[in-house]
Amino acid sequence: MTVKILFGYNEMDGEQWRYFLAGPTGEIEIAKNPTDWLGELEWAETYKQLFAMSKLPIFEGFDKFFIQNHKQF
């Protein structure tokens, strides 16, 4: 019901809905881990999410923000 409401108010589109249901897809080349608090496996999974999210207009630039500001988290 919530998704239908979001669609009705044009606050969610089909691409966002697909990402919500399936998560990142396809081959993603993992960038070097810039953190000292995430292990390599955790970084790889985090990066996949960041990379996929950054392809959605609503999250544009979030990956760069996260990587540049990772010490604040």
N, CA, C and O atoms as a Tripos MOL2 file, in Angstrom:
@<TRIPOS>MOLECULE
protein
  292   291    73     0     0
PROTEIN
NO_CHARGES

@<TRIPOS>ATOM
      1 N           0.8130   -1.1660    0.0000 N.3       1 MET1
      2 CA          0.0000    0.0000    0.0000 C.3       1 MET1
      3 C           0.8790    1.2590    0.0000 C.2       1 MET1
      4 O           0.5890    2.2210   -0.7120 O.2       1 MET1
      5 N           1.9380    1.2490    0.7910 N.am      2 THR2
      6 CA          2.8290    2.4100    0.8500 C.3       2 THR2
      7 C           3.4310    2.7110   -0.5120 C.2       2 THR2
      8 O           3.5130    3.8700   -0.9190 O.2       2 THR2
      9 N           3.8500    1.6710   -1.2130 N.am      3 VAL3
     10 CA          4.4510    1.8640   -2.5340 C.3       3 VAL3
     11 C           3.4310    2.4620   -3.4930 C.2       3 VAL3
     12 O           3.7690    3.3510   -4.2750 O.2       3 VAL3
     13 N           2.2130    1.9980   -3.4450 N.am      4 LYS4
     14 CA          1.1610    2.5570   -4.3050 C.3       4 LYS4
     15 C           0.9460    4.0450   -4.0040 C.2       4 LYS4
     16 O           0.7350    4.8410   -4.9190 O.2       4 LYS4
     17 N           0.9990    4.4110   -2.7400 N.am      5 ILE5
     18 CA          0.8630    5.8190   -2.3650 C.3       5 ILE5
     19 C           2.0390    6.6170   -2.9160 C.2       5 ILE5
     20 O           1.8510    7.6930   -3.4840 O.2       5 ILE5
     21 N           3.2650    6.0840   -2.7470 N.am      6 LEU6
     22 CA          4.4440    6.7780   -3.2710 C.3       6 LEU6
     23 C           4.3710    6.9320   -4.7890 C.2       6 LEU6
     24 O           4.7020    7.9890   -5.3260 O.2       6 LEU6
     25 N           3.9420    5.8880   -5.4710 N.am      7 PHE7
     26 CA          3.7530    5.9760   -6.9270 C.3       7 PHE7
     27 C           2.7000    7.0400   -7.2630 C.2       7 PHE7
     28 O           2.8790    7.8180   -8.2000 O.2       7 PHE7
     29 N           1.6250    7.0700   -6.5140 N.am      8 GLY8
     30 CA          0.5530    8.0270   -6.7610 C.3       8 GLY8
     31 C           0.9980    9.4750   -6.6110 C.2       8 GLY8
     32 O           0.5190   10.3560   -7.3260 O.2       8 GLY8
     33 N           1.9130    9.7160   -5.6810 N.am      9 TYR9
     34 CA          2.4450   11.0680   -5.4750 C.3       9 TYR9
     35 C           3.7230   11.3180   -6.2900 C.2       9 TYR9
     36 O           4.3890   12.3390   -6.1170 O.2       9 TYR9
     37 N           4.0530   10.3760   -7.1740 N.am     10 ASN10
     38 CA          5.2640   10.4740   -7.9970 C.3      10 ASN10
     39 C           6.5270   10.6320   -7.1530 C.2      10 ASN10
     40 O           7.4530   11.3500   -7.5300 O.2      10 ASN10
     41 N           6.5500    9.9550   -6.0090 N.am     11 GLU11
     42 CA          7.7170    9.9830   -5.1370 C.3      11 GLU11
     43 C           8.5440    8.7140   -5.2600 C.2      11 GLU11
     44 O           9.5720    8.5750   -4.5980 O.2      11 GLU11
     45 N           8.1090    7.7950   -6.0960 N.am     12 MET12
     46 CA          8.8610    6.5800   -6.4000 C.3      12 MET12
     47 C           8.5630    6.2230   -7.8420 C.2      12 MET12
     48 O           7.4320    6.3470   -8.3120 O.2      12 MET12
     49 N           9.6070    5.7740   -8.5410 N.am     13 ASP13
     50 CA          9.3840    5.3500   -9.9240 C.3      13 ASP13
     51 C           9.7480    3.8740  -10.0620 C.2      13 ASP13
     52 O          10.2020    3.2430   -9.1080 O.2      13 ASP13
     53 N           9.5460    3.3400  -11.2500 N.am     14 GLY14
     54 CA          9.7760    1.9170  -11.4940 C.3      14 GLY14
     55 C          11.2180    1.4930  -11.2650 C.2      14 GLY14
     56 O          11.4670    0.3910  -10.7760 O.2      14 GLY14
     57 N          12.1590    2.3410  -11.6080 N.am     15 GLU15
     58 CA         13.5730    2.0050  -11.4150 C.3      15 GLU15
     59 C          13.9210    1.9200   -9.9290 C.2      15 GLU15
     60 O          14.6450    1.0160   -9.5130 O.2      15 GLU15
     61 N          13.4140    2.8480   -9.1390 N.am     16 GLN16
     62 CA         13.6310    2.7940   -7.6930 C.3      16 GLN16
     63 C          12.9800    1.5510   -7.0880 C.2      16 GLN16
     64 O          13.5560    0.9090   -6.2100 O.2      16 GLN16
     65 N          11.7990    1.2190   -7.5530 N.am     17 TRP17
     66 CA         11.0810    0.0540   -7.0450 C.3      17 TRP17
     67 C          11.8510   -1.2240   -7.3670 C.2      17 TRP17
     68 O          11.9720   -2.1090   -6.5200 O.2      17 TRP17
     69 N          12.3760   -1.3210   -8.6000 N.am     18 ARG18
     70 CA         13.1620   -2.4870   -8.9760 C.3      18 ARG18
     71 C          14.3920   -2.6200   -8.0880 C.2      18 ARG18
     72 O          14.7240   -3.7220   -7.6490 O.2      18 ARG18
     73 N          15.0780   -1.4970   -7.8180 N.am     19 TYR19
     74 CA         16.2600   -1.5290   -6.9470 C.3      19 TYR19
     75 C          15.8660   -1.9840   -5.5450 C.2      19 TYR19
     76 O          16.5600   -2.7960   -4.9330 O.2      19 TYR19
     77 N          14.7560   -1.4610   -5.0400 N.am     20 PHE20
     78 CA         14.2890   -1.8570   -3.7130 C.3      20 PHE20
     79 C          14.0350   -3.3580   -3.6390 C.2      20 PHE20
     80 O          14.3560   -3.9950   -2.6360 O.2      20 PHE20
     81 N          13.4600   -3.9250   -4.6990 N.am     21 LEU21
     82 CA         13.1410   -5.3570   -4.7060 C.3      21 LEU21
     83 C          14.3530   -6.2430   -4.9570 C.2      21 LEU21
     84 O          14.4840   -7.2950   -4.3310 O.2      21 LEU21
     85 N          15.2460   -5.8360   -5.8670 N.am     22 ALA22
     86 CA         16.3210   -6.7280   -6.3110 C.3      22 ALA22
     87 C          17.7110   -6.3200   -5.8560 C.2      22 ALA22
     88 O          18.6110   -7.1580   -5.8280 O.2      22 ALA22
     89 N          17.9130   -5.0620   -5.4990 N.am     23 GLY23
     90 CA         19.2400   -4.5960   -5.1320 C.3      23 GLY23
     91 C          20.1200   -4.4580   -6.3660 C.2      23 GLY23
     92 O          19.6320   -4.4770   -7.4960 O.2      23 GLY23
     93 N          21.4260   -4.3200   -6.1380 N.am     24 PRO24
     94 CA         22.3290   -4.1260   -7.2720 C.3      24 PRO24
     95 C          22.4210   -5.3730   -8.1410 C.2      24 PRO24
     96 O          22.3960   -6.4990   -7.6440 O.2      24 PRO24
     97 N          22.5280   -5.1520   -9.4430 N.am     25 THR25
     98 CA         22.6610   -6.2740  -10.3700 C.3      25 THR25
     99 C          23.8030   -5.9910  -11.3320 C.2      25 THR25
    100 O          24.2250   -4.8470  -11.5020 O.2      25 THR25
    101 N          24.2880   -7.0420  -11.9520 N.am     26 GLY26
    102 CA         25.3560   -6.8980  -12.9320 C.3      26 GLY26
    103 C          26.7290   -6.9240  -12.2900 C.2      26 GLY26
    104 O          26.8700   -7.0090  -11.0700 O.2      26 GLY26
    105 N          27.7270   -6.8490  -13.1380 N.am     27 GLU27
    106 CA         29.1170   -6.8850  -12.6930 C.3      27 GLU27
    107 C          29.5440   -5.4930  -12.2480 C.2      27 GLU27
    108 O          29.4110   -4.5280  -13.0010 O.2      27 GLU27
    109 N          30.0520   -5.3910  -11.0330 N.am     28 ILE28
    110 CA         30.5060   -4.1100  -10.4870 C.3      28 ILE28
    111 C          31.9570   -4.2640  -10.0570 C.2      28 ILE28
    112 O          32.2850   -5.1250   -9.2400 O.2      28 ILE28
    113 N          32.8130   -3.4320  -10.6070 N.am     29 GLU29
    114 CA         34.2280   -3.4530  -10.2220 C.3      29 GLU29
    115 C          34.3650   -2.6890   -8.9110 C.2      29 GLU29
    116 O          34.0360   -1.5060   -8.8320 O.2      29 GLU29
    117 N          34.8500   -3.3710   -7.8950 N.am     30 ILE30
    118 CA         34.9300   -2.8020   -6.5550 C.3      30 ILE30
    119 C          36.1390   -1.8690   -6.4460 C.2      30 ILE30
    120 O          37.2580   -2.2420   -6.7970 O.2      30 ILE30
    121 N          35.8950   -0.6520   -5.9540 N.am     31 ALA31
    122 CA         36.9720    0.3180   -5.7290 C.3      31 ALA31
    123 C          37.7700   -0.0850   -4.4890 C.2      31 ALA31
    124 O          37.3010   -0.8630   -3.6580 O.2      31 ALA31
    125 N          38.9690    0.4520   -4.3840 N.am     32 LYS32
    126 CA         39.8210    0.1820   -3.2200 C.3      32 LYS32
    127 C          39.1190    0.6670   -1.9540 C.2      32 LYS32
    128 O          38.4960    1.7290   -1.9430 O.2      32 LYS32
    129 N          39.2270   -0.1090   -0.9140 N.am     33 ASN33
    130 CA         38.5980    0.1910    0.3670 C.3      33 ASN33
    131 C          39.3010    1.3870    1.0130 C.2      33 ASN33
    132 O          40.4710    1.2810    1.3810 O.2      33 ASN33
    133 N          38.6050    2.5330    1.1580 N.am     34 PRO34
    134 CA         39.2420    3.6990    1.7620 C.3      34 PRO34
    135 C          39.1250    3.7280    3.2890 C.2      34 PRO34
    136 O          39.6750    4.6170    3.9390 O.2      34 PRO34
    137 N          38.4160    2.7650    3.8510 N.am     35 THR35
    138 CA         38.1620    2.7930    5.2900 C.3      35 THR35
    139 C          39.1300    1.8800    6.0270 C.2      35 THR35
    140 O          39.7570    0.9930    5.4460 O.2      35 THR35
    141 N          39.2270    2.1290    7.3240 N.am     36 ASP36
    142 CA         39.9800    1.2050    8.1750 C.3      36 ASP36
    143 C          39.0300    0.4880    9.1300 C.2      36 ASP36
    144 O          39.4590   -0.2910    9.9810 O.2      36 ASP36
    145 N          37.7470    0.7600    8.9800 N.am     37 TRP37
    146 CA         36.7570    0.1600    9.8680 C.3      37 TRP37
    147 C          35.8240   -0.8200    9.1730 C.2      37 TRP37
    148 O          34.9640   -1.4150    9.8220 O.2      37 TRP37
    149 N          35.9780   -0.9990    7.8660 N.am     38 LEU38
    150 CA         35.2240   -2.0290    7.1440 C.3      38 LEU38
    151 C          36.2050   -3.0520    6.5890 C.2      38 LEU38
    152 O          37.1970   -2.6970    5.9520 O.2      38 LEU38
    153 N          35.9150   -4.3230    6.8380 N.am     39 GLY39
    154 CA         36.7160   -5.3770    6.2360 C.3      39 GLY39
    155 C          36.4750   -5.4110    4.7290 C.2      39 GLY39
    156 O          35.5680   -4.7430    4.2330 O.2      39 GLY39
    157 N          37.2660   -6.1730    4.0080 N.am     40 GLU40
    158 CA         37.1530   -6.2010    2.5440 C.3      40 GLU40
    159 C          35.7980   -6.7350    2.0730 C.2      40 GLU40
    160 O          35.2390   -6.2090    1.1110 O.2      40 GLU40
    161 N          35.2660   -7.7530    2.7210 N.am     41 LEU41
    162 CA         33.9580   -8.2930    2.3430 C.3      41 LEU41
    163 C          32.8550   -7.2610    2.5990 C.2      41 LEU41
    164 O          31.9860   -7.0440    1.7540 O.2      41 LEU41
    165 N          32.9030   -6.6320    3.7740 N.am     42 GLU42
    166 CA         31.9000   -5.6240    4.1030 C.3      42 GLU42
    167 C          32.0030   -4.4330    3.1450 C.2      42 GLU42
    168 O          30.9840   -3.8980    2.7080 O.2      42 GLU42
    169 N          33.2360   -4.0190    2.8200 N.am     43 TRP43
    170 CA         33.4180   -2.9200    1.8810 C.3      43 TRP43
    171 C          32.8570   -3.2890    0.5090 C.2      43 TRP43
    172 O          32.1810   -2.4750   -0.1200 O.2      43 TRP43
    173 N          33.1270   -4.4960    0.0440 N.am     44 ALA44
    174 CA         32.6490   -4.9130   -1.2750 C.3      44 ALA44
    175 C          31.1220   -4.8380   -1.3390 C.2      44 ALA44
    176 O          30.5690   -4.3430   -2.3210 O.2      44 ALA44
    177 N          30.4460   -5.3200   -0.3100 N.am     45 GLU45
    178 CA         28.9860   -5.2840   -0.2990 C.3      45 GLU45
    179 C          28.4650   -3.8540   -0.1750 C.2      45 GLU45
    180 O          27.4810   -3.4940   -0.8210 O.2      45 GLU45
    181 N          29.1150   -3.0450    0.6430 N.am     46 THR46
    182 CA         28.7270   -1.6430    0.7800 C.3      46 THR46
    183 C          28.9170   -0.9120   -0.5380 C.2      46 THR46
    184 O          28.0510   -0.1460   -0.9590 O.2      46 THR46
    185 N          30.0480   -1.1490   -1.1860 N.am     47 TYR47
    186 CA         30.3320   -0.4610   -2.4450 C.3      47 TYR47
    187 C          29.3240   -0.8490   -3.5250 C.2      47 TYR47
    188 O          28.8980    0.0000   -4.3080 O.2      47 TYR47
    189 N          28.9480   -2.1080   -3.5710 N.am     48 LYS48
    190 CA         27.9440   -2.5340   -4.5570 C.3      48 LYS48
    191 C          26.6520   -1.7460   -4.3670 C.2      48 LYS48
    192 O          26.0420   -1.2920   -5.3360 O.2      48 LYS48
    193 N          26.2430   -1.5890   -3.1200 N.am     49 GLN49
    194 CA         25.0180   -0.8230   -2.8450 C.3      49 GLN49
    195 C          25.2020    0.6430   -3.2290 C.2      49 GLN49
    196 O          24.3370    1.2320   -3.8770 O.2      49 GLN49
    197 N          26.3330    1.2340   -2.8280 N.am     50 LEU50
    198 CA         26.5970    2.6390   -3.1450 C.3      50 LEU50
    199 C          26.6180    2.8730   -4.6490 C.2      50 LEU50
    200 O          26.0320    3.8350   -5.1450 O.2      50 LEU50
    201 N          27.3000    1.9840   -5.3720 N.am     51 PHE51
    202 CA         27.4240    2.1220   -6.8210 C.3      51 PHE51
    203 C          26.0560    2.0340   -7.4880 C.2      51 PHE51
    204 O          25.7240    2.8500   -8.3480 O.2      51 PHE51
    205 N          25.2710    1.0450   -7.0910 N.am     52 ALA52
    206 CA         23.9510    0.8640   -7.6970 C.3      52 ALA52
    207 C          23.0200    2.0240   -7.3430 C.2      52 ALA52
    208 O          22.2750    2.5080   -8.1950 O.2      52 ALA52
    209 N          23.0650    2.4630   -6.0980 N.am     53 MET53
    210 CA         22.2180    3.5730   -5.6870 C.3      53 MET53
    211 C          22.5600    4.8480   -6.4490 C.2      53 MET53
    212 O          21.6720    5.6310   -6.7870 O.2      53 MET53
    213 N          23.8410    5.0550   -6.7170 N.am     54 SER54
    214 CA         24.2590    6.2940   -7.3700 C.3      54 SER54
    215 C          23.7220    6.4120   -8.7910 C.2      54 SER54
    216 O          23.7350    7.5010   -9.3660 O.2      54 SER54
    217 N          23.2510    5.3130   -9.3620 N.am     55 LYS55
    218 CA         22.6650    5.3350  -10.7040 C.3      55 LYS55
    219 C          21.2250    5.8490  -10.6990 C.2      55 LYS55
    220 O          20.6760    6.1780  -11.7500 O.2      55 LYS55
    221 N          20.6210    5.9180   -9.5240 N.am     56 LEU56
    222 CA         19.2700    6.4470   -9.3940 C.3      56 LEU56
    223 C          19.3690    7.9600   -9.1560 C.2      56 LEU56
    224 O          20.1190    8.3940   -8.2810 O.2      56 LEU56
    225 N          18.6350    8.7560   -9.9110 N.am     57 PRO57
    226 CA         18.7480   10.2110   -9.7720 C.3      57 PRO57
    227 C          18.5810   10.7290   -8.3420 C.2      57 PRO57
    228 O          19.2440   11.6890   -7.9500 O.2      57 PRO57
    229 N          17.7080   10.1050   -7.5690 N.am     58 ILE58
    230 CA         17.4670   10.5730   -6.2060 C.3      58 ILE58
    231 C          18.6970   10.4030   -5.3100 C.2      58 ILE58
    232 O          18.8510   11.1350   -4.3330 O.2      58 ILE58
    233 N          19.5710    9.4480   -5.6310 N.am     59 PHE59
    234 CA         20.7770    9.1990   -4.8420 C.3      59 PHE59
    235 C          22.0520    9.6610   -5.5380 C.2      59 PHE59
    236 O          23.1500    9.3160   -5.1020 O.2      59 PHE59
    237 N          21.9250   10.4280   -6.5980 N.am     60 GLU60
    238 CA         23.0900   10.8720   -7.3580 C.3      60 GLU60
    239 C          24.0890   11.5870   -6.4400 C.2      60 GLU60
    240 O          23.7250   12.5070   -5.7080 O.2      60 GLU60
    241 N          25.3380   11.1540   -6.4910 N.am     61 GLY61
    242 CA         26.4000   11.7540   -5.7010 C.3      61 GLY61
    243 C          26.5680   11.1770   -4.3110 C.2      61 GLY61
    244 O          27.5480   11.4860   -3.6320 O.2      61 GLY61
    245 N          25.6180   10.3290   -3.8630 N.am     62 PHE62
    246 CA         25.7210    9.7700   -2.5140 C.3      62 PHE62
    247 C          26.9600    8.9080   -2.3580 C.2      62 PHE62
    248 O          27.5810    8.9160   -1.2950 O.2      62 PHE62
    249 N          27.3390    8.1580   -3.4010 N.am     63 ASP63
    250 CA         28.5250    7.3110   -3.3120 C.3      63 ASP63
    251 C          29.7690    8.1500   -3.0720 C.2      63 ASP63
    252 O          30.5900    7.8030   -2.2220 O.2      63 ASP63
    253 N          29.9220    9.2370   -3.7970 N.am     64 LYS64
    254 CA         31.0880   10.1110   -3.6260 C.3      64 LYS64
    255 C          31.0770   10.7560   -2.2450 C.2      64 LYS64
    256 O          32.1190   10.8600   -1.5980 O.2      64 LYS64
    257 N          29.9020   11.1900   -1.7930 N.am     65 PHE65
    258 CA         29.7820   11.7740   -0.4670 C.3      65 PHE65
    259 C          30.2100   10.7770    0.6030 C.2      65 PHE65
    260 O          30.9690   11.1190    1.5110 O.2      65 PHE65
    261 N          29.7230    9.5440    0.4940 N.am     66 PHE66
    262 CA         30.0540    8.5200    1.4880 C.3      66 PHE66
    263 C          31.5470    8.2470    1.5160 C.2      66 PHE66
    264 O          32.1480    8.1900    2.5880 O.2      66 PHE66
    265 N          32.1490    8.0790    0.3520 N.am     67 ILE67
    266 CA         33.5710    7.7490    0.2830 C.3      67 ILE67
    267 C          34.4150    8.9230    0.7980 C.2      67 ILE67
    268 O          35.3850    8.7170    1.5280 O.2      67 ILE67
    269 N          34.0520   10.1360    0.4240 N.am     68 GLN68
    270 CA         34.8160   11.3050    0.8640 C.3      68 GLN68
    271 C          34.6620   11.5820    2.3510 C.2      68 GLN68
    272 O          35.5730   12.1260    2.9750 O.2      68 GLN68
    273 N          33.5380   11.2200    2.9190 N.am     69 ASN69
    274 CA         33.2500   11.5290    4.3280 C.3      69 ASN69
    275 C          33.2270   10.2930    5.2160 C.2      69 ASN69
    276 O          32.6600   10.3330    6.3080 O.2      69 ASN69
    277 N          33.8320    9.1960    4.7710 N.am     70 HIS70
    278 CA         33.7290    7.9340    5.5100 C.3      70 HIS70
    279 C          34.2450    8.0130    6.9360 C.2      70 HIS70
    280 O          33.8000    7.2310    7.7760 O.2      70 HIS70
    281 N          35.1450    8.9010    7.2450 N.am     71 LYS71
    282 CA         35.7020    8.9820    8.6000 C.3      71 LYS71
    283 C          34.7020    9.5580    9.5870 C.2      71 LYS71
    284 O          34.8560    9.3850   10.7970 O.2      71 LYS71
    285 N          33.6740   10.2430    9.0840 N.am     72 GLN72
    286 CA         32.6530   10.8190    9.9590 C.3      72 GLN72
    287 C          31.6340    9.7820   10.4040 C.2      72 GLN72
    288 O          30.9130   10.0030   11.3760 O.2      72 GLN72
    289 N          31.5640    8.6460    9.7010 N.am     73 PHE73
    290 CA         30.5390    7.6560   10.0070 C.3      73 PHE73
    291 C          30.9870    6.7410   11.0820 C.2      73 PHE73
    292 O          30.2470    5.8370   11.4710 O.2      73 PHE73
@<TRIPOS>BOND
     1     1     2 1
     2     2     3 1
     3     3     4 2
     4     3     5 am
     5     5     6 1
     6     6     7 1
     7     7     8 2
     8     7     9 am
     9     9    10 1
    10    10    11 1
    11    11    12 2
    12    11    13 am
    13    13    14 1
    14    14    15 1
    15    15    16 2
    16    15    17 am
    17    17    18 1
    18    18    19 1
    19    19    20 2
    20    19    21 am
    21    21    22 1
    22    22    23 1
    23    23    24 2
    24    23    25 am
    25    25    26 1
    26    26    27 1
    27    27    28 2
    28    27    29 am
    29    29    30 1
    30    30    31 1
    31    31    32 2
    32    31    33 am
    33    33    34 1
    34    34    35 1
    35    35    36 2
    36    35    37 am
    37    37    38 1
    38    38    39 1
    39    39    40 2
    40    39    41 am
    41    41    42 1
    42    42    43 1
    43    43    44 2
    44    43    45 am
    45    45    46 1
    46    46    47 1
    47    47    48 2
    48    47    49 am
    49    49    50 1
    50    50    51 1
    51    51    52 2
    52    51    53 am
    53    53    54 1
    54    54    55 1
    55    55    56 2
    56    55    57 am
    57    57    58 1
    58    58    59 1
    59    59    60 2
    60    59    61 am
    61    61    62 1
    62    62    63 1
    63    63    64 2
    64    63    65 am
    65    65    66 1
    66    66    67 1
    67    67    68 2
    68    67    69 am
    69    69    70 1
    70    70    71 1
    71    71    72 2
    72    71    73 am
    73    73    74 1
    74    74    75 1
    75    75    76 2
    76    75    77 am
    77    77    78 1
    78    78    79 1
    79    79    80 2
    80    79    81 am
    81    81    82 1
    82    82    83 1
    83    83    84 2
    84    83    85 am
    85    85    86 1
    86    86    87 1
    87    87    88 2
    88    87    89 am
    89    89    90 1
    90    90    91 1
    91    91    92 2
    92    91    93 am
    93    93    94 1
    94    94    95 1
    95    95    96 2
    96    95    97 am
    97    97    98 1
    98    98    99 1
    99    99   100 2
   100    99   101 am
   101   101   102 1
   102   102   103 1
   103   103   104 2
   104   103   105 am
   105   105   106 1
   106   106   107 1
   107   107   108 2
   108   107   109 am
   109   109   110 1
   110   110   111 1
   111   111   112 2
   112   111   113 am
   113   113   114 1
   114   114   115 1
   115   115   116 2
   116   115   117 am
   117   117   118 1
   118   118   119 1
   119   119   120 2
   120   119   121 am
   121   121   122 1
   122   122   123 1
   123   123   124 2
   124   123   125 am
   125   125   126 1
   126   126   127 1
   127   127   128 2
   128   127   129 am
   129   129   130 1
   130   130   131 1
   131   131   132 2
   132   131   133 am
   133   133   134 1
   134   134   135 1
   135   135   136 2
   136   135   137 am
   137   137   138 1
   138   138   139 1
   139   139   140 2
   140   139   141 am
   141   141   142 1
   142   142   143 1
   143   143   144 2
   144   143   145 am
   145   145   146 1
   146   146   147 1
   147   147   148 2
   148   147   149 am
   149   149   150 1
   150   150   151 1
   151   151   152 2
   152   151   153 am
   153   153   154 1
   154   154   155 1
   155   155   156 2
   156   155   157 am
   157   157   158 1
   158   158   159 1
   159   159   160 2
   160   159   161 am
   161   161   162 1
   162   162   163 1
   163   163   164 2
   164   163   165 am
   165   165   166 1
   166   166   167 1
   167   167   168 2
   168   167   169 am
   169   169   170 1
   170   170   171 1
   171   171   172 2
   172   171   173 am
   173   173   174 1
   174   174   175 1
   175   175   176 2
   176   175   177 am
   177   177   178 1
   178   178   179 1
   179   179   180 2
   180   179   181 am
   181   181   182 1
   182   182   183 1
   183   183   184 2
   184   183   185 am
   185   185   186 1
   186   186   187 1
   187   187   188 2
   188   187   189 am
   189   189   190 1
   190   190   191 1
   191   191   192 2
   192   191   193 am
   193   193   194 1
   194   194   195 1
   195   195   196 2
   196   195   197 am
   197   197   198 1
   198   198   199 1
   199   199   200 2
   200   199   201 am
   201   201   202 1
   202   202   203 1
   203   203   204 2
   204   203   205 am
   205   205   206 1
   206   206   207 1
   207   207   208 2
   208   207   209 am
   209   209   210 1
   210   210   211 1
   211   211   212 2
   212   211   213 am
   213   213   214 1
   214   214   215 1
   215   215   216 2
   216   215   217 am
   217   217   218 1
   218   218   219 1
   219   219   220 2
   220   219   221 am
   221   221   222 1
   222   222   223 1
   223   223   224 2
   224   223   225 am
   225   225   226 1
   226   226   227 1
   227   227   228 2
   228   227   229 am
   229   229   230 1
   230   230   231 1
   231   231   232 2
   232   231   233 am
   233   233   234 1
   234   234   235 1
   235   235   236 2
   236   235   237 am
   237   237   238 1
   238   238   239 1
   239   239   240 2
   240   239   241 am
   241   241   242 1
   242   242   243 1
   243   243   244 2
   244   243   245 am
   245   245   246 1
   246   246   247 1
   247   247   248 2
   248   247   249 am
   249   249   250 1
   250   250   251 1
   251   251   252 2
   252   251   253 am
   253   253   254 1
   254   254   255 1
   255   255   256 2
   256   255   257 am
   257   257   258 1
   258   258   259 1
   259   259   260 2
   260   259   261 am
   261   261   262 1
   262   262   263 1
   263   263   264 2
   264   263   265 am
   265   265   266 1
   266   266   267 1
   267   267   268 2
   268   267   269 am
   269   269   270 1
   270   270   271 1
   271   271   272 2
   272   271   273 am
   273   273   274 1
   274   274   275 1
   275   275   276 2
   276   275   277 am
   277   277   278 1
   278   278   279 1
   279   279   280 2
   280   279   281 am
   281   281   282 1
   282   282   283 1
   283   283   284 2
   284   283   285 am
   285   285   286 1
   286   286   287 1
   287   287   288 2
   288   287   289 am
   289   289   290 1
   290   290   291 1
   291   291   292 2
@<TRIPOS>SUBSTRUCTURE
     1 MET1         2 RESIDUE 1 A MET
     2 THR2         6 RESIDUE 1 A THR
     3 VAL3        10 RESIDUE 1 A VAL
     4 LYS4        14 RESIDUE 1 A LYS
     5 ILE5        18 RESIDUE 1 A ILE
     6 LEU6        22 RESIDUE 1 A LEU
     7 PHE7        26 RESIDUE 1 A PHE
     8 GLY8        30 RESIDUE 1 A GLY
     9 TYR9        34 RESIDUE 1 A TYR
    10 ASN10       38 RESIDUE 1 A ASN
    11 GLU11       42 RESIDUE 1 A GLU
    12 MET12       46 RESIDUE 1 A MET
    13 ASP13       50 RESIDUE 1 A ASP
    14 GLY14       54 RESIDUE 1 A GLY
    15 GLU15       58 RESIDUE 1 A GLU
    16 GLN16       62 RESIDUE 1 A GLN
    17 TRP17       66 RESIDUE 1 A TRP
    18 ARG18       70 RESIDUE 1 A ARG
    19 TYR19       74 RESIDUE 1 A TYR
    20 PHE20       78 RESIDUE 1 A PHE
    21 LEU21       82 RESIDUE 1 A LEU
    22 ALA22       86 RESIDUE 1 A ALA
    23 GLY23       90 RESIDUE 1 A GLY
    24 PRO24       94 RESIDUE 1 A PRO
    25 THR25       98 RESIDUE 1 A THR
    26 GLY26      102 RESIDUE 1 A GLY
    27 GLU27      106 RESIDUE 1 A GLU
    28 ILE28      110 RESIDUE 1 A ILE
    29 GLU29      114 RESIDUE 1 A GLU
    30 ILE30      118 RESIDUE 1 A ILE
    31 ALA31      122 RESIDUE 1 A ALA
    32 LYS32      126 RESIDUE 1 A LYS
    33 ASN33      130 RESIDUE 1 A ASN
    34 PRO34      134 RESIDUE 1 A PRO
    35 THR35      138 RESIDUE 1 A THR
    36 ASP36      142 RESIDUE 1 A ASP
    37 TRP37      146 RESIDUE 1 A TRP
    38 LEU38      150 RESIDUE 1 A LEU
    39 GLY39      154 RESIDUE 1 A GLY
    40 GLU40      158 RESIDUE 1 A GLU
    41 LEU41      162 RESIDUE 1 A LEU
    42 GLU42      166 RESIDUE 1 A GLU
    43 TRP43      170 RESIDUE 1 A TRP
    44 ALA44      174 RESIDUE 1 A ALA
    45 GLU45      178 RESIDUE 1 A GLU
    46 THR46      182 RESIDUE 1 A THR
    47 TYR47      186 RESIDUE 1 A TYR
    48 LYS48      190 RESIDUE 1 A LYS
    49 GLN49      194 RESIDUE 1 A GLN
    50 LEU50      198 RESIDUE 1 A LEU
    51 PHE51      202 RESIDUE 1 A PHE
    52 ALA52      206 RESIDUE 1 A ALA
    53 MET53      210 RESIDUE 1 A MET
    54 SER54      214 RESIDUE 1 A SER
    55 LYS55      218 RESIDUE 1 A LYS
    56 LEU56      222 RESIDUE 1 A LEU
    57 PRO57      226 RESIDUE 1 A PRO
    58 ILE58      230 RESIDUE 1 A ILE
    59 PHE59      234 RESIDUE 1 A PHE
    60 GLU60      238 RESIDUE 1 A GLU
    61 GLY61      242 RESIDUE 1 A GLY
    62 PHE62      246 RESIDUE 1 A PHE
    63 ASP63      250 RESIDUE 1 A ASP
    64 LYS64      254 RESIDUE 1 A LYS
    65 PHE65      258 RESIDUE 1 A PHE
    66 PHE66      262 RESIDUE 1 A PHE
    67 ILE67      266 RESIDUE 1 A ILE
    68 GLN68      270 RESIDUE 1 A GLN
    69 ASN69      274 RESIDUE 1 A ASN
    70 HIS70      278 RESIDUE 1 A HIS
    71 LYS71      282 RESIDUE 1 A LYS
    72 GLN72      286 RESIDUE 1 A GLN
    73 PHE73      290 RESIDUE 1 A PHE
